[in-house]
């Protein structure tokens, strides 16, 4: 039998045709793959010698979905549905042989095969929701016909990958076969189907699982309600729900037509464009132009952490989770005991949700060695300092580490504010110094800013990034400047938020605008959560800022049940008349005229100031690319994924509009506010941040 085209091959093993796809890296359904599959199915189905067809993939995975790089471009025929129809209507059984991940369009192709066999390590799923889409090739119609409505809703709105065993139990796979034998086992399975004259099972014809859900629309509303918080702001989950509902309410082809219409709507919208952009941004962020993939890395067998406080303990947990032993150093025994106690408690909490067993907890705790001496860190391959944010103290620690820790080790600081080049002056090996800025709580938050100092070596960078990946984090490589990328942009927003308090807005007005835009909380709620007294001291307080006055009145945030807001016992916030009065008095003293500030102005001043700061960060080469800034803000500060990050958002608004608005706010932005020359230039040229390559 002939090779169909460079990426699809058709061969025969006796009376069984083998249609195989070989399109690295993930066998995505590009135009050539679709064309090859269609040709292959047609050729094999019209060959009288062929009794069954096995569809299998080369490389590390079964088809992982539509080719996302083709989205947004004109579709070249054949469409996927044409391919699927040919499979489903084939006169001989078609068997999908699955390894790796059968995802999205790939799984939808498998659902058009009459049978599915898989190795146990294979997974399947419909992750389109994560791209702001829904399965647009019959997935929302076929899936509930196999697993029922409840499980289908869960799968399409979470996008989760289902493991082989679960898929077998749910009827998504017909048989699991031994690892490494997929091709032979699938051929044997095909022979069995032929010998036993098994029927050509078409998922589209199944109805019993749907019948059970008919006349129960409340099921869908209950699902929406239960997940309202998770789905807030996102269009795709709701569209997925409607598509599954169409499977229940309509015959197959009518349901398919509804699915298509909903799919096209999502595909044309900004949310999906943003989420697809983020998909690629998350992969690009690891690529560092001057640190090639083959850069040598340093084996990390033991990690040292200095400081067993919230940050140190949280950071250490990440390493324990992947089995790396940790030596944790504190100045005093009681602080060390307290820190390790908190770590254990955090782990024990995970046993309640069933994520860990007590044996897991013990195993992880056994990886910790506590010490009161920096000398205990001598053999560590990586030391992360997480002590008090004070340059002199950190320099002192690094000076000592330089004398103690073996050569070749990485000396990292978790500072979020200090100049790492200054810290590096304390050692004779500045090439070993790097910033690893974890976000709090460090065992939960995905983001790590990896901060490259002036002399940081490439192996130290490559090792830090590889390690972050192993920890399950997402890391952005950034340069040294006050606040690095994330906090510097946060500061730009805070300045505007604080300025607006003086002009007549209340904290809750500003927070509401930011929350409704899609962030998990606004700047003032965030300050209350973090504690208003960070960096504040009762001895040195001067009543010169609203924040100071709040602290002086023991309004230090959530922990004192009062800050910008008042809190009840469940920590529910409500606007505070006390805070309002403090702000009004401050504003009166400042002489600033009071006015009503619109939600639009709140958003524009906060967000455009962030965009402007992002542009400066790019100018100064503190971030490598705009999408890295977006990754930082999505993963570190909860910027809504469906708006793609501040820089992507700026492109959707239009940079001319951003500059025009900033100019319009002029004096209100503050005396030091300057519009970034890069932002101005891009706007003048009619360009986007996305054009910066
Ligand atoms: C869909 O199917 C719509 C249909 O319902 C309807 C159609 C009508 N296309 O992640 P990795 C690239 S929507 C193009 O690092 P891993 C990726 O960019 C789709 N390219 O590997 C990267 O490129 P580079 C539904 C893709 O082993 C390289 O492959 N499917 C695609 O960690 C390696 O990727 C999905 O959403 C694609 N579909 O993980 C699945 N997928 O090397 C999306 C990947 O240049 N993919 N690339 O940076 C994944 O979840 C993971 O890639 C996978 C492998 C789990 C497969």
Boltz pocket constraint, residues with backbone or C-beta under 6 A from the ligand:
constraints:
  - pocket:
      binder: B
      contacts: [[A, 25], [A, 26], [A, 28], [A, 61], [A, 64], [A, 65], [A, 66], [A, 67], [A, 68], [A, 69], [A, 80], [A, 101], [A, 103], [A, 104], [A, 105], [A, 106], [A, 108], [A, 127], [A, 128], [A, 131], [A, 133], [A, 134], [A, 135], [A, 136], [A, 137], [A, 139], [A, 280], [A, 283], [A, 284]]
      max_distance: 6.0
